[in-house]
Amino acid sequence: MRHDLLIDLRRFEIVLGTQPRAIISFSAKIVDQNGQVKVAKILDDSEEMTSLTPPEAAAAFDRAFGALARELVMWVAATD
């Protein structure tokens, strides 16, 4: 039986404050061929930024996305 993984981006932002953070959040759903949601999960991560520069923002988003990608792969593998 075929299943699809659907991902909806919920947050992709830099939150300012005493310690700026890059935040990524998305929902992941595994749906069957009829569009019925079999399982769903919200994944989010944030990473500190040492400065408010484009290279630091890109690095923080890269770290956050890497952590989320690992979590997503483990979750999908566990639902099979």
C-alpha positions as CSV (number, residue, x, y, z in Angstrom):
1,M,0.0,0.0,0.0
2,R,1.3,3.4,-1.0
3,H,1.7,6.2,1.7
4,D,2.8,9.8,1.3
5,L,4.6,12.0,3.7
6,L,3.1,15.6,3.8
7,I,4.9,18.4,5.5
8,D,3.5,21.8,6.3
9,L,5.8,24.6,7.4
10,R,4.4,26.2,10.6
11,R,7.3,28.5,11.7
12,F,10.5,29.7,10.1
13,E,11.7,32.8,12.0
14,I,14.3,34.5,14.0
15,V,13.1,35.5,17.5
16,L,14.9,38.4,18.9
17,G,15.8,39.0,22.6
18,T,18.7,38.7,24.9
19,Q,19.7,35.5,23.0
20,P,18.4,35.5,19.4
21,R,17.1,32.1,18.1
22,A,16.3,30.6,14.8
23,I,13.1,28.6,15.0
24,I,11.7,26.0,12.6
25,S,8.4,24.1,13.1
26,F,6.5,21.9,10.8
27,S,3.8,19.3,10.9
28,A,4.3,15.9,9.3
29,K,1.5,13.6,8.2
30,I,1.6,10.1,6.7
31,V,-1.4,9.6,4.5
32,D,-2.7,6.6,2.6
33,Q,-3.7,6.5,-1.0
34,N,-7.2,7.7,-0.2
35,G,-5.8,10.8,1.6
36,Q,-6.6,9.4,5.1
37,V,-4.2,10.6,7.7
38,K,-2.6,7.6,9.4
39,V,-0.2,9.3,11.8
40,A,0.8,12.9,12.4
41,K,3.4,14.8,14.4
42,I,4.5,18.3,15.0
43,L,8.3,18.8,15.0
44,D,10.1,21.9,16.1
45,D,13.6,23.0,17.0
46,S,15.4,26.2,17.8
47,E,19.0,27.1,17.8
48,E,20.8,30.0,19.4
49,M,22.5,32.7,17.3
50,T,25.7,34.4,18.4
51,S,25.0,37.4,16.2
52,L,22.3,38.9,14.0
53,T,24.1,38.4,10.7
54,P,23.0,36.5,7.6
55,P,25.8,33.9,7.9
56,E,24.9,33.2,11.5
57,A,21.2,33.0,10.7
58,A,21.9,30.6,7.9
59,A,24.0,28.4,10.2
60,A,21.4,28.4,13.0
61,F,18.7,27.4,10.6
62,D,20.9,24.7,9.1
63,R,21.5,23.3,12.6
64,A,17.8,23.4,13.4
65,F,16.8,21.8,10.2
66,G,19.4,19.1,10.5
67,A,18.0,18.1,14.0
68,L,14.5,18.1,12.6
69,A,15.5,16.0,9.6
70,R,17.0,13.4,11.8
71,E,13.9,13.3,14.1
72,L,11.6,13.1,11.1
73,V,13.5,10.1,9.6
74,M,13.5,8.3,12.9
75,W,9.7,9.0,13.3
76,V,8.9,7.8,9.8
77,A,11.0,4.6,10.2
78,A,9.2,3.9,13.5
79,T,5.7,4.2,12.0
80,D,6.3,1.6,9.3
